[in-house]
Amino acid sequence: MAPRTGRPRTGRKPNFIVRMNPEHAAAARQSARDAGKQVGQWLEEAITEKQEREKGEEDVTKADLLIRNIKNHHPVVPYVAVHMW
């Protein structure tokens, strides 16, 4: 294995900038506040939950999700509310 190069680890998490719709950003801030968490913590949990939901659905298409949601009378929300612009 090659020796590690570059900056040494500091133990801190790296910063990550995401551009998103202002309404979604406000909703994430409010949800985090309601949960007593920082926005980054709340987003990490939301991403993890989405990944776990999709683990068994690799072969499911977006059309399948749409049909499933229509049948269950739920709004179509196949993505976490983090939009890259």
Backbone torsions as a table, in degrees:
resi	resn	phi	psi	omega
1	MET	NA	137.4	-179.4
2	ALA	-72.7	145.7	177.8
3	PRO	-65.5	146.9	179.7
4	ARG	-67.1	134.7	176.8
5	THR	-119.1	167.4	177.4
6	GLY	95.4	-162.8	-176.4
7	ARG	-69.6	137.1	178.8
8	PRO	-69.7	153.0	178.2
9	ARG	-66.5	139.6	-179.3
10	THR	-106.9	-10.8	-176.3
11	GLY	89.1	-7.5	178.7
12	ARG	-94.3	152.7	176.0
13	LYS	-79.7	145.0	179.1
14	PRO	-71.2	151.6	174.7
15	ASN	-75.5	147.7	-179.5
16	PHE	-140.8	117.5	-177.8
17	ILE	-97.0	129.8	179.9
18	VAL	-125.3	128.5	172.8
19	ARG	-89.5	130.0	-178.7
20	MET	-147.7	162.8	177.8
21	ASN	-57.4	133.5	-177.7
22	PRO	-57.0	-34.9	179.4
23	GLU	-66.4	-38.9	179.1
24	HIS	-70.5	-36.8	177.5
25	ALA	-63.4	-43.4	179.4
26	ALA	-64.3	-39.7	179.1
27	ALA	-65.5	-39.8	177.9
28	ALA	-64.8	-43.1	178.1
29	ARG	-61.2	-43.8	-179.0
30	GLN	-66.3	-42.9	179.0
31	SER	-63.3	-40.2	178.1
32	ALA	-65.1	-43.4	179.1
33	ARG	-61.2	-44.9	179.8
34	ASP	-61.9	-33.2	-179.4
35	ALA	-86.6	-4.4	-179.6
36	GLY	71.4	33.0	-177.4
37	LYS	-126.6	166.8	171.9
38	GLN	-79.5	156.0	-177.4
39	VAL	-58.6	-43.0	179.8
40	GLY	-60.0	-41.5	178.2
41	GLN	-64.2	-43.7	-178.6
42	TRP	-63.4	-43.4	179.2
43	LEU	-65.1	-39.9	177.2
44	GLU	-58.2	-44.3	179.2
45	GLU	-65.6	-40.9	179.7
46	ALA	-63.3	-41.6	179.0
47	ILE	-65.3	-44.1	179.4
48	THR	-61.7	-43.6	179.0
49	GLU	-61.9	-42.0	179.2
50	LYS	-64.1	-43.9	179.3
51	GLN	-61.2	-40.8	179.3
52	GLU	-66.0	-39.8	178.0
53	ARG	-63.0	-38.6	-174.6
54	GLU	-85.2	-8.6	-178.1
55	LYS	-53.1	-47.0	-178.4
56	GLY	-88.0	3.2	-175.6
57	GLU	-115.2	29.1	-178.3
58	GLU	-60.7	-32.8	-176.7
59	ASP	-91.7	1.8	-179.3
60	VAL	-86.8	129.7	179.9
61	THR	-87.4	167.1	176.8
62	LYS	-62.1	-34.2	177.7
63	ALA	-63.8	-39.7	176.9
64	ASP	-61.2	-42.7	178.4
65	LEU	-63.0	-41.2	179.3
66	LEU	-61.4	-47.5	-179.9
67	ILE	-63.1	-43.7	178.8
68	ARG	-59.6	-44.5	-178.6
69	ASN	-68.7	-36.3	177.5
70	ILE	-65.3	-44.3	-179.9
71	LYS	-62.6	-34.3	-179.1
72	ASN	-90.4	2.5	-179.8
73	HIS	57.5	37.9	176.8
74	HIS	-110.3	149.0	174.5
75	PRO	-65.8	150.6	-179.9
76	VAL	-78.5	114.4	177.9
77	VAL	-136.9	74.5	-177.4
78	PRO	-80.8	-3.4	-177.6
79	TYR	-129.8	154.7	170.7
80	VAL	-67.7	146.6	-176.3
81	ALA	-75.1	55.8	173.7
82	VAL	-125.2	106.9	-176.9
83	HIS	-109.7	127.9	176.0
84	MET	-84.8	130.2	179.5
85	TRP	-114.2	NA	NA
